[in-house]
Amino acid sequence: MPSDRSSIARRSVNIRPAPHSSPSPRPPRCEQWVQLNHETVALGPIDLRTALARSCNTFFYEIGKRLNDRDPNLLPNTAKSFGLGKATDIDFVFEADGIVPSPDWKKQHFTNPADQVWNPGDATNLAIGQGFLLATPLQMANYVSTLANDGIVWKPRLVIELRDRDGKTVKTYPKTQAGSALSIPTDLSLIRDGMHAVTTDADGTVSSVFRTYSPTTAGKSGTAESPAPGKVDAWFIGWASFEAPSIAIAVVLDEYTERPGVFGSVDSAIATKAVLTAKFATP
């Protein structure tokens, strides 16, 4: 059951949620919109593990709303601490910063005073990774690596070392810690367990892909908005093995046409599985 450890943002401000949250049949209303879940059935009382496994939007809408009521900068600042909204500084490659929307960002980005207002709907959208949020696959791979590594943020490397024609190493690029996502000691195990449930529980969104797979895995599926009509950006991020992480991965199928009755993120998970199989088959 969720506790004050079930969200690092809640932990940092000492908010203790109720043991369960009821995501349906009463979805939250923000401004003129009622924010619905992708599942049409009422799930009843639900905990964090199940909410992650089933990708229950309304659970996270409610969490986002509570955090926003406490401090509108809690969610944006937490996202930034995990490396979103800024380049990872990987070597040799230009990369986009992405966007983490916040009250200050809206004031700077828009000129119309009405558009500059930070609304509860901005927070609930951010809580499920939608709205104005933009992130690169590299940022998301680094983000999930940070979760798997207890909040340690590592600087990604494209090159480990350079050698001359004789095989002599002339330059190395050592593993470098870029910081910590956690300002105070925080237990991320509840989040990791929920992401393990995504791939292993019967109701997990991609358990059909990973439930009997070895090594063990953890991750999160996602369907992002695409500007292309009738298309989605289908995501899967994760790591393996669950107990002893050695690889973090992000796969996105850009402007993807979903198969009838199948979320695109399932196909992203299938692509992820192929990469993991190749990785762990290599001596």
C-alpha positions, 0 to 999 in steps of 0.5 A: 500500500502507498505510504509517504514513500510512494512519491518522492515529491510527496516525501520531500514535503511530508504529505501522507496520502490516504492508503488508496485512491479511487480513480473511477468512476469519478475522474477529476475535473480541471477547468472545463475538462473532465479527465478520463482514464483509458479504461472504461470500467471502474477500477475501484480503490487502487494503490501505486503498484497497480496504478503503474501496472495498469497505467491508470491515468486518473490515479496520477491525475489525483496525485498531481492535483494534490501536489499542485494544491500544496505547491505548483512547483513540486512536480516541475522541480521533481521532473527537473531533478531527474534530468528532464528539461535540460540536455544530458551533455552527452559527448559529440552530439547536439541534443534538445533540452526538452520542456518541463512546464512550470508556472514560470515557464508559462509566464515566459513562453506566452504573451496572452495573460490568460495563457500565462496562468498555471492551471490545475490541468497543467499539473494533472497533464504533467503528472502523466507526462502529457501537455506541454512536457517534451522529452528526448529518448535519451533523457527518458533512458537516463531518467529510468536509469536514475530510478534503477540506481536509487536516484543517482544521475549518471552522465551518458557516454557515447564513447568510452575510449579512443585508441590509435592505429596500434591499439594504444588508448589515447583518451578515456571518457570515464564514468561520471556521476552528474548528481543526485535526483534526491535532496533527501534520502528517499526510498524508490522501491515502491516505484520500482516494484510498480514498474516491475509489475508493468512487465510481470503482473497479469494486468500489467500493460506489457506483461504479455511481452515480458512475463516469462522473459529472462532476465527480469525486467521493469519499465513503463509503457506510454502513449504520447501525443503526436501531431500527425492525425490518427498517429501516436508516439508509442513509448516503452522505457525500462531496465534489466535485470530488475534485481541487478540493473545493467542496461536502461533503455527507451524505445519510441515508435514515432508517429505510429499507427496502432494495431486494432485493439493493441496499444502501440506501447506493446509494440515498443515493448516488443522492440525493447525485448529484441534489443535486450535479447541481443544484449544479453546474448552477447558474451 
